[in-house]
Amino acid sequence: MITQLFSIIAPVFFGAAFGFVWARLDKPFDAEFVTSMVFNLGTPLLVFSTLTRLNTDPQVFADLAIVVVVAVFSFWLISFAVLKIARLDLRTYLATVMIPNTGNVGLPLSFLAFGEEGLAFAIIVYTIVSLTQFTVGLGIAAGSFSPKELLKNPLIYAVLAALLVMVTKYQLPDWLASTAHIYGQFAIPMMLIMLGVSLAKLKITSFPRNIALSLVRFSMGLGVGLVVSHLFGLEGTVRGVFVLQCAMPAAVFNYMLAMRYKNNPEEVAGLVVTSTLFAFATLPFLLAFVLKL
């Protein structure tokens, strides 16, 4: 078990550590370009390639999507209640506590722990959470919601295209399948490097408060993941991936939104860093647990 856990965790730590050290050494890194490439090219192709390479019933993904929506709604209810009780600003903290980092951390971990099948399930979770980030999360940060933002998300079109291929059982030409696979593969390592670069630029503030909120994010994610997956009868790999994704730390993108809309970015940065460090500290125990589900 120890060897298995190390083989899962080591690539994640290496990627994040490389990005962290690179940024600390003040090496050139065009974050805007890399983010755009990963979001607009790498991740959509990773989604399309992974989903179309597996012989999984599309209904399984549809059922999982419903479960994820229920989980995200549960996150919203619990986060809202906790922040109200603690009298903390909702625009600053709600999206950060509510939305887990199912991309930079969740996708690599799911792939390393559960293989390509696990990655496919993780992608469904990531897609729903990402859409939530660009709708609810953006609406919370901006104080308003624009449906146009949803249509700008390339993940929607990648998932729809993949589902169309799966439903029609269309055999992709070799050149298209190999192209999507090759260019989709750079997304996962770049996500980890981007995570490290982002963490290197953020500072921890209000440490006691952020430790408490990090504990809320982790325990809420784990608890909701276990309860919702049990209620919907998830088993095996799909349950392990779902619980793992639910328990991920606060998403780095929340800091970008806080910067854009001037919603106490220093506080959000502190929570993102603390939550991520907390997640790394508990990762061996979390992985050992979900691998036995």
TADA-V459021 format. One record per pair of residues at least 4 apart in sequence whose C-alpha atoms are under 8 Angstrom apart, sorted by sequence separation. I is the first residue (numbers start at 0). GAP is how many residues later the second one is. If there is no record, write none. Layout:
I&GAP ; I&GAP
//
This chain:
0&4 ; 1&4 ; 2&4 ; 3&4 ; 4&4 ; 5&4 ; 6&4 ; 7&4 ; 8&4 ; 9&4 ; 10&4 ; 11&4 ; 12&4 ; 13&4 ; 14&4 ; 15&4 ; 16&4 ; 17&4 ; 18&4 ; 19&4 ; 20&4 ; 21&4 ; 22&4 ; 29&4 ; 30&4 ; 31&4 ; 32&4 ; 33&4 ; 34&4 ; 35&4 ; 36&4 ; 37&4 ; 38&4 ; 39&4 ; 40&4 ; 41&4 ; 42&4 ; 43&4 ; 44&4 ; 45&4 ; 46&4 ; 47&4 ; 48&4 ; 49&4 ; 55&4 ; 56&4 ; 57&4 ; 58&4 ; 59&4 ; 60&4 ; 61&4 ; 62&4 ; 63&4 ; 64&4 ; 65&4 ; 66&4 ; 67&4 ; 68&4 ; 69&4 ; 70&4 ; 71&4 ; 72&4 ; 73&4 ; 74&4 ; 75&4 ; 76&4 ; 77&4 ; 78&4 ; 79&4 ; 80&4 ; 81&4 ; 82&4 ; 83&4 ; 88&4 ; 89&4 ; 90&4 ; 91&4 ; 92&4 ; 93&4 ; 94&4 ; 95&4 ; 100&4 ; 101&4 ; 102&4 ; 103&4 ; 104&4 ; 105&4 ; 106&4 ; 107&4 ; 108&4 ; 109&4 ; 110&4 ; 113&4 ; 114&4 ; 115&4 ; 116&4 ; 117&4 ; 118&4 ; 119&4 ; 120&4 ; 121&4 ; 122&4 ; 123&4 ; 124&4 ; 125&4 ; 126&4 ; 127&4 ; 128&4 ; 129&4 ; 130&4 ; 131&4 ; 132&4 ; 133&4 ; 134&4 ; 135&4 ; 136&4 ; 137&4 ; 138&4 ; 139&4 ; 145&4 ; 146&4 ; 147&4 ; 148&4 ; 152&4 ; 153&4 ; 154&4 ; 155&4 ; 156&4 ; 157&4 ; 158&4 ; 159&4 ; 160&4 ; 161&4 ; 162&4 ; 163&4 ; 164&4 ; 165&4 ; 171&4 ; 172&4 ; 173&4 ; 174&4 ; 175&4 ; 176&4 ; 177&4 ; 178&4 ; 179&4 ; 180&4 ; 181&4 ; 182&4 ; 184&4 ; 185&4 ; 186&4 ; 187&4 ; 188&4 ; 189&4 ; 190&4 ; 191&4 ; 192&4 ; 193&4 ; 194&4 ; 195&4 ; 196&4 ; 197&4 ; 198&4 ; 205&4 ; 206&4 ; 207&4 ; 208&4 ; 209&4 ; 210&4 ; 211&4 ; 212&4 ; 213&4 ; 214&4 ; 215&4 ; 216&4 ; 217&4 ; 218&4 ; 219&4 ; 220&4 ; 221&4 ; 222&4 ; 223&4 ; 224&4 ; 225&4 ; 226&4 ; 227&4 ; 228&4 ; 229&4 ; 233&4 ; 234&4 ; 235&4 ; 236&4 ; 237&4 ; 238&4 ; 239&4 ; 240&4 ; 241&4 ; 242&4 ; 243&4 ; 249&4 ; 250&4 ; 251&4 ; 252&4 ; 253&4 ; 254&4 ; 255&4 ; 256&4 ; 257&4 ; 258&4 ; 263&4 ; 264&4 ; 265&4 ; 266&4 ; 267&4 ; 268&4 ; 269&4 ; 270&4 ; 271&4 ; 272&4 ; 273&4 ; 274&4 ; 275&4 ; 276&4 ; 277&4 ; 278&4 ; 279&4 ; 281&4 ; 282&4 ; 283&4 ; 284&4 ; 285&4 ; 286&4 ; 287&4 ; 288&4 ; 21&5 ; 22&5 ; 35&5 ; 36&5 ; 37&5 ; 38&5 ; 82&5 ; 87&5 ; 88&5 ; 100&5 ; 101&5 ; 102&5 ; 109&5 ; 110&5 ; 112&5 ; 113&5 ; 131&5 ; 132&5 ; 133&5 ; 138&5 ; 139&5 ; 150&5 ; 164&5 ; 171&5 ; 204&5 ; 228&5 ; 233&5 ; 234&5 ; 257&5 ; 258&5 ; 22&6 ; 82&6 ; 83&6 ; 110&6 ; 137&6 ; 138&6 ; 164&6 ; 228&6 ; 257&6 ; 258&6 ; 82&7 ; 110&7 ; 137&7 ; 138&7 ; 164&7 ; 257&7 ; 109&8 ; 110&8 ; 109&9 ; 135&9 ; 79&10 ; 82&10 ; 134&10 ; 228&10 ; 254&10 ; 257&10 ; 82&11 ; 107&11 ; 134&11 ; 106&12 ; 109&12 ; 134&12 ; 228&13 ; 254&13 ; 79&14 ; 134&14 ; 228&14 ; 253&14 ; 254&14 ; 78&15 ; 106&15 ; 133&15 ; 134&15 ; 105&16 ; 106&16 ; 133&16 ; 224&17 ; 225&17 ; 254&17 ; 75&18 ; 78&18 ; 224&18 ; 78&19 ; 106&19 ; 130&19 ; 133&19 ; 224&19 ; 101&20 ; 105&20 ; 251&20 ; 221&21 ; 224&21 ; 249&21 ; 250&21 ; 75&22 ; 130&22 ; 220&22 ; 221&22 ; 223&22 ; 224&22 ; 249&22 ; 74&23 ; 101&23 ; 102&23 ; 248&23 ; 74&24 ; 101&24 ; 221&24 ; 220&25 ; 221&25 ; 249&25 ; 71&26 ; 220&26 ; 248&26 ; 249&26 ; 71&27 ; 101&27 ; 219&27 ; 220&27 ; 248&27 ; 126&28 ; 218&28 ; 99&29 ; 126&29 ; 217&29 ; 248&29 ; 98&30 ; 216&30 ; 217&30 ; 248&30 ; 216&31 ; 217&31 ; 247&31 ; 216&32 ; 216&33 ; 98&34 ; 213&35 ; 213&36 ; 94&38 ; 98&38 ; 94&41 ; 94&42 ; 243&42 ; 243&43 ; 94&45 ; 93&46 ; 94&46 ; 243&46 ; 242&47 ; 90&49 ; 91&49 ; 240&49 ; 89&50 ; 90&50 ; 239&50 ; 239&51 ; 90&52 ; 239&52 ; 239&53 ; 197&54 ; 238&54 ; 236&56 ; 63&57 ; 67&57 ; 71&57 ; 194&57 ; 213&57 ; 235&57 ; 212&58 ; 216&58 ; 234&58 ; 64&59 ; 68&59 ; 60&60 ; 63&60 ; 64&60 ; 67&60 ; 209&60 ; 210&60 ; 213&60 ; 214&60 ; 63&61 ; 67&61 ; 204&61 ; 205&61 ; 209&61 ; 213&61 ; 217&61 ; 203&62 ; 204&62 ; 212&62 ; 53&63 ; 60&63 ; 64&63 ; 202&63 ; 203&63 ; 206&63 ; 210&63 ; 201&64 ; 204&64 ; 205&64 ; 209&64 ; 210&64 ; 213&64 ; 203&65 ; 204&65 ; 209&65 ; 49&66 ; 202&66 ; 203&66 ; 204&66 ; 201&67 ; 202&67 ; 203&67 ; 206&67 ; 210&67 ; 201&68 ; 49&69 ; 50&69 ; 203&69 ; 49&70 ; 202&70 ; 203&70 ; 201&71 ; 46&73 ; 198&74 ; 46&76 ; 107&80 ; 106&81 ; 107&81 ; 103&84 ; 107&84 ; 104&86 ; 103&87 ; 104&87 ; 102&88 ; 103&88 ; 103&90 ; 103&91 ; 11&93 ; 11&96 ; 11&97 ; 8&100 ; 7&101 ; 7&104 ; 6&105 ; 7&105 ; 57&105 ; 46&108 ; 57&108 ; 56&109 ; 57&109 ; 43&110 ; 47&110 ; 51&110 ; 43&111 ; 46&111 ; 47&111 ; 50&111 ; 51&111 ; 42&112 ; 46&112 ; 50&112 ; 44&113 ; 47&113 ; 48&113 ; 51&113 ; 39&114 ; 43&114 ; 47&114 ; 51&114 ; 38&115 ; 43&115 ; 46&115 ; 50&115 ; 96&116 ; 140&116 ; 96&117 ; 99&117 ; 120&117 ; 124&117 ; 136&117 ; 140&117 ; 96&119 ; 97&119 ; 117&119 ; 121&119 ; 137&119 ; 141&119 ; 96&120 ; 116&120 ; 117&120 ; 120&120 ; 121&120 ; 124&120 ; 140&120 ; 99&121 ; 120&121 ; 140&122 ; 113&123 ; 117&123 ; 121&123 ; 113&127 ; 48&128 ; 48&131 ; 49&131 ; 109&131 ; 47&132 ; 48&132 ; 45&134 ; 109&134 ; 44&135 ; 45&135 ; 48&135 ; 109&135 ; 44&136 ; 45&137 ; 46&137 ; 44&138 ; 45&138 ; 105&138 ; 44&139 ; 45&139 ; 105&139 ; 43&140 ; 41&141 ; 42&141 ; 45&141 ; 40&142 ; 41&142 ; 77&142 ; 105&142 ; 40&143 ; 41&143 ; 101&143 ; 104&143 ; 41&144 ; 42&144 ; 100&144 ; 101&144 ; 41&145 ; 74&145 ; 99&145 ; 74&146 ; 99&146 ; 101&146 ; 99&147 ; 100&147 ; 37&148 ; 99&148 ; 100&148 ; 37&149 ; 74&149 ; 99&149 ; 100&149 ; 101&149 ; 73&150 ; 99&150 ; 100&150 ; 98&151 ; 99&151 ; 100&151 ; 37&152 ; 97&152 ; 98&152 ; 37&153 ; 70&153 ; 96&153 ; 70&154 ; 95&154 ; 95&155 ; 33&156 ; 70&157 ; 69&158 ; 95&158 ; 34&159 ; 94&159 ; 66&161 ; 66&162 ; 30&163 ; 66&165 ; 91&166 ; 91&171 ; 90&172 ; 91&172 ; 95&172 ; 18&173 ; 19&173 ; 22&173 ; 91&173 ; 14&174 ; 18&174 ; 22&174 ; 112&174 ; 14&175 ; 17&175 ; 18&175 ; 19&175 ; 20&175 ; 21&175 ; 70&175 ; 91&175 ; 92&175 ; 95&175 ; 15&176 ; 16&176 ; 18&176 ; 19&176 ; 20&176 ; 23&176 ; 91&176 ; 95&176 ; 14&177 ; 15&177 ; 18&177 ; 19&177 ; 22&177 ; 14&178 ; 15&178 ; 17&178 ; 18&178 ; 19&178 ; 22&178 ; 112&178 ; 15&179 ; 16&179 ; 19&179 ; 20&179 ; 11&180 ; 15&180 ; 19&180 ; 14&181 ; 15&181 ; 8&274 ; 8&275 ; 4&279 ; 4&282 ; 4&283 ; 0&287
//
